[in-house]
Amino acid sequence: MSDKTRFHFTGICGTAMGAVAAAMKQRGFTVTGSDAGVYPPMSDFLRREGITLSEGYREDNIPADTDVVIIGNAISRGNPEAEAALERKLLYQSLPEVLKEFFLRGKRNLVVSGTHGKTTTASMLAWLLRQAGRDPGFVIGGLPNNLGCGAHFAQSAFNVLEGDEYDSAFFDKRSKFLHYLPECVIINNIEFDHADIYNSLDEIKLSFRRLLNIVPRGGRAFINGDDASCLEVAAGAPCPVTSVGFAGTCDLRLGNLNYETDRSSFTLDGVAYSLRMTGEFNVRNAAMAVAAAGFAGLDAAEIRAGLEGFDGVARRQELRGEVNGIRVIDDFAHHPTAIRLAVQSLRQRYPGARVWVLFEPRSNTTRRAVFQTELAEALATAEFAIVSAIHDSHKLPANDRLDPIRLAAEITRHGGQGWYMTGIDEIVSHVTAAARPGDVIAVLTNGGFGGIHQKLLTALEPE
């Protein structure tokens, strides 16, 4: 593609798409782009980079002399620009393909994968490398508080990538992480997810096997040695594999766990570490980041200093405010396992607090009936759980859709107190009337949930 100089990004305002577009412009390419919603801060950032933006998707947004159209993951057939690229027989590619060709080839790429913990672990690892002076590039599906952005491209040898098993584009059903030229792979855990593209856990395992198949002999895979699916996937892998976990069979063993209200400490292979985060899942995330950082050449002192300075990730157990002793927490958890771990962490962080969970079924998996039972069991680990209306429920057939009324009843049957409420105002009114000082209200969604966080904080203020 060295002769290609003019690129158009369809869906340019996504975090990764925008960062790659800007980096391409900085390298001297001509870049244009379009998106359904062009608004700050991404629109301002891209315009400062000199990129011409179009709001809305139209065939004529793609300049006549465009060499390559980069089509975002959210774009599907029927999009005017996708149709134009096909009809004009233009070269079109997914974002992971562009990353591979322009940013990853020849680099030491550290890929963080798994059902849970990818964003936090990738953020930790990138921060450890940066603090140790390695200046890594990174592409992370969230906003690490230390790093200030979700994507950055550097001239150093290292890239840290959050490796998603989701497909790359409507025309490329390979998992994104298969494009990332990994030297080092982390697999945190493997569970069923992405019910819109996978039919079974076995299909997901196959994708992870394919990932391990492209790690070179001089590279390494760090897997969760306490996760049966990880062990199964790694069996017979052609690359070196190191298991990390609590089990006596693990190559790198976790031990000496100590949880305080504002930090956790542990040992990995007998070496002590500490971080300013709570919960077993964050210790596991940290252990994986420590292992990969060691593979990249950092010593224990560099790793310890970096972990101590790690400030977490936006929307991961983020305290949005406190009114009258009632705390409102924002969290991204939506898979049943993630919900259970989030509640467990809140109990360690706020001992004795009553935990409320306000859950918005929004992801492609949790809107479906596949986790009807598992969601009830997970949400019942909180004292109180409110299930909101399903996001875009009309897009799912009724026989495949989560039943939120039944979910609320099953939460109560499993020992919690569950309610189904369709309106944001109804939820806010109910919670503010029943909450008392010391309570923790966790808002669990991978969307905006109608701005409920601030509405709660406002409603809780005394008149």
N, C-alpha and C positions, 0 to 999 in steps of 0.2 A: 504493500500500500504506500510505498515511499513516494510514488508519483501523485498521490492524492493530496490535494491541498485545501479543498473546500468542503466543509462539513456542516450538515444541518441536523440539529437535535430536536426530535419530536418528543415532547415531554421534558423540556429542559429544566424546569423549576424544581425537580426532585433534588434532594441534597447531593447525591452522588453524581447525577447527570449534570447539575450546575457546576460542581467542582471540576469535573472532567472537561466540560466545555470551556471553562475559564483557563484551565491548564493548557488546553489545545491552543487557545488564542495566544497565550503567553509564549508558546513555542513557534508562533509565526503563522499558524494556519488561519484561514478565513472561516469564521464560525457564525452561524445564524441559529435561531431557535424559536420554538413556539410552545405554548402550553395553554391548557384550558383556563387556568388562573394565574395571571402574571401580577404578583404583588410583592411588596417588601417583606422581608429584607432581601430575598433572593433576586428579585427584579432589579433592585438598586445595585446589588453586587455585580450582576452580569452586565448591566449597562455601564458601570464604571470600568469594566474590563473591555468595553468597546464592542460588545456583542449586540447585534440587532435582534430585537425580540418582537414576536407577534403574539397577540392574545387571541385565543381560539385557534382551532385547527382548520386550515383551508389548503387546498391543493397549491394555490399560488404562493403560499408561504415558503415553499421550497424553491430557492432560486434556480433559474434555468441551467446555470453552470455548476450546480452542486455535484461533487464527486461521490460523496457517501452520505447516506441518511442513517443517523443513529436513532433507533426506535426504542423508546422506553418500555420497561416491563409492564406498565399499566395500560399500554396502548393495545387495542385489539382490532381485528378485522372490522371494517366499516368506518374506521377513522379516516377522514378524507386524505390525510397525508400518508397513512399507511397504504391506502388504495392507490394514491398517485405514485408512490415509490414502486409498487408492483407493476402498474400499468406502463410507467415510463422505463421500466427495466433498469432502474438505478441500482447501484451497489448499496445494500442495506445491511446493517449489522446491529447486534445487541450491545448494550453498554459493557458487559463482561468481555466481549470480544475486543472492544476498543481498549479497555484496560490492559488486556493481555499484550496487544501489539505495541502499544505506545508507552506503557508505564511499568509493566511487570517483567518483560523479557530481559534476561540477564541479571535480574535482581534476586536477593535473598527474600523470598516471600513467605511470611508466617501467616498461615490461614487458621482462623479460629471458627470452629463449626460445632454443631450440636443443636438439640431442640431448645435448650435453655442456657442462658448465661453468656451467649455469644457477645453481646454488646459490652457487657461489663468486663469480661475477660479480655476482649480485644482492646478496650480502652485502657485497662491496667497495663497490658503488654506494651502498647504504644507509649504510654507514659513512662514506664520503666526504661525503655530505650531512649526516649528523649532526655530524661533526667540524667542518664548516663552518657550523654553527649553523642548519641548515635544518629540523631535527627531522622527518624524514620518517616517515610510516607505512610499514609493510612487511609483506609476507607471503612468507616464504621457507621452502622445503621442507627445512630443515636447521637446525642450531643454530650461528649465527655466534658465534665466541668473543668478539668485541667487544660484541655487542649483547645477549647474555644470554638471548634468546628468539627464536623463529622468526616471531613475529607481534606487531605493535604498531600501534595506531591513534592518530594524532595530529591536532591541529587545523591543522597546517601545510598548505601548498598541495601538498606532494609525497607520492606513494605509490610505493614500489618493490615490484614484484610479480614473483616467479618465475613465468614464464608457461609452463605445461605444455600440450603438444598432446594430452594424454590426455583422454578424454571427461569430461563434467561429472557425469553421474549415469546410472543405468540408463534413465531416461526422457528424457535430454538428451544426445545423442551428439555435440553440438558440442564442440570443444576448449575447455578451460577458459579459455584466453587470449582467446577471442573475446568474453568477457563483460567484459573489463577496461578498456574505454574508453581505449585507449592514446594518449598524445600522442607518446611516444617508444618505439620498439621496438628491441631488440637481437636479432639472430639470430646466435648463435655459430657454428652449423654445422647441417647437416641430413643425417641418415643414417637408415637403416631401424631402427625400434625399435617397441616395443609391438605385438608380433606377435599379441597377443590381440584387438586391435581394428582394426589396419591390415593390409591384404593386400599392400601394395606401397609402395615409396618414392614412387611417383607420388601415392598417396592422401595421404601425409604432406605432400608438396609442396603439394597443393591446400589443405590446412589452413593452411599458412604463407602462401599467396597470400591467403587470406581474411583472415588477420591484417593483412597490409599494406593490404588494401582498406579497413580501418576506421581507419587512421592519418590524421588530418586534414591539410589542405594546409599548415598552419602547424606541423605536427609533423615528425618525422624518424625514419627507420629506419637503423640502423647494422648493416651486414651484413659477414660474413666474405668479403673480396674474394679470398681464396685457395681458396674452397670453390665448386666448380662448381654444386652444387645451390642454394646461396644466390644465386649470380648469376642462375641460371635463374629462381628464384622471384621475384626482385626486378625482372626485366626487365618493363618496362611498368607498374610499380607506380604508383598514382595519387598517392603521397606522395613527398616528397623522400627520396632514398636516398644514403647515404654509405658507401662501401666502406672497410674497414679491414683491413690485412694487409701482407704482405711484398712482394707483386707490384708491379712498376712501374706497373701500371694502377690501383692503389688510390688513392682520394682521400686517405686518411690512411695514410701509410706507416710501418711498423715498421722500425727499424734499430738499429744499434750494440748488438746483444745481447751481454750479458756475464753468464755464469753462474758463481756462486761456490757453495760448499757450503751456504750458508745464505741466499742472496739472489740476485735477478736484477735487472739494470738494462737499460734500453732507451730508445730515443727514439721518440716518436710525432709525426709531422709536424715533426721536428727538435727537439722539446722533450724534455729528459731527465727520466726517472722511475726510481724504484727501489722494490722491494718485498722483504719478508723471506719470499719463497717461491721455490721452484726449479721449473724446467721450462718448456718452450716453451708448454705449454697454459696455465700460469698467467700468462705474459706476455701471451698472447692475451686471456685473461679480463680482465687489468688494462687492456689497451688499450681494450677495449670499455667498461669502467667509466669510464675516463678520458674517452672520447669522449662518453658520455652525461652525465657530470658537467659537462663543458664546455657541452653543450646546455642543461643546467639552470641555468647561470649561474655555476658555480664557475670561479675563475681557476687558473692553473697552480700557484701557490704553495699555495693551499688543497688542491688535488688531491695535490701532492707530500707535504704534511704528513699527509694522511689515509692515503695508501698506506703511508707509513713506519710508521704505527701500526697497520696491519691485521694481525690475529693469526690469520687463517684461520678454518676452519669445522670443527667437530667431525666426525670420521670421514672427513676428507679428508687423507690422508697424516699421520694423527695418531699420534705416538709414544706407545704405551701403556706402555712400560717397556723397560729394558735390564738384562740379567743376564749377567755374564761376557763383556761385549763383544758380546752378541747382542741385536739390537734387534727388538722386535715392533711392527709398524705396523698401524694400522687404516685401511682405505680402503673407500670405497663403490663403487669401480669394478666394473662388471659387463658392460658392452658391450665387444666386442673392441677397439674404438678406445680406449676409456677404460683398458682393461687395459694396452695397449701404451704409452700415454702415462704411466701410473702407474709402470711399470717404468723407462721412460726417465728420469722425474723422480727416482726412487730412485737411479739410477746417477749422476746429477748431484749429488745430495745426499750420497751415500755412495760416493765414488770407490773402485773396487777391491773393493767388497763383493760377496760372492756373494748373489744375490737368490733367496729362496724365495717362491713364491706359493701360498697356500692358498685355493682358489677354491670357493665354494659356489654352484652353479647355482640361483638362487632367483627371479630376476625372471621375469615372464611371457614374456619373449623368450628369455633364456638357458636356460630349462628346455626349450625347443623345439629342434628339429633345424635351424632356419633358419641358425644360426651355427656349425654343427658344424665346418666347415673353418676359419672365421675365428677361432674361439676357440682352436683348436690353434696357429695361427700366432702369435697374440698371447701366449699362455701360454708358448710356446717361447722368447720373448725373455728370460725368466728362466732362471737355471741349473737350478732345480728347481721343479716345479709338481705340486701334489697336488689332485686333483679329488675333492670329497666327493659323497655321495649327493645326488640331486636332491630339492629340497624339494617335498613333496606330489606326487611323481611319479605317483601313482595317479589324479590328476585330469586327466592328459593321456593321449590315446590313444597306444598304443605307436608307431604309425607317424609321430607328430608329435613324439616325445620325443627330446631329446638322448641320445646314447649315450655315457655317461661312460667306459666301458671303452675304446671306440674312440677317444675324445678323448685319453685318457692315452697310448695307443699312438701317436697322431698327433703329440702333443707331442714324444715321443722321436724320431719320424721327422723332425721339423722342426729337430732339433738341441738340444732341451732334454732334461731327464729327467722323464718324467711317470709318475704313479701314480694309480690310482683306489682310494680307501679310503672305506669306508662309515661307520666309527665315529669319533667325536671322539677317544676314548682311543687308538685305533690311530694316528691322525694325529699326536697329541701325542707318543706314544712313538717313532714313526719320526723325527720332526723333532728331538726332543731328543737322540736317539742319534747323529744324523748332523750336526747343526749344529755350527759351530765359531766361536770368537771372531772378530768382524768381519762375521759374516753378518747379513743383514737378512731378517726373516720378515714378509711382507706378507699380511695376512688380507683377502681381497677378498669382500665380501658386502654385500647391502642388507638383511640381517637381523642376528640375533644370533649365528648359527653356534655355538649351544650353549655360549656363554661361552668359546670356545676361546682368546681372547687371554690371559685370566688363567690359564687352565689351562697354557698354554705357559710363562708367566712363572714360575709356581709350580714346574713340572717342571724348568725350567732352573736353579733354585736349587740350589747344592751341598748335599749332605746333611751 
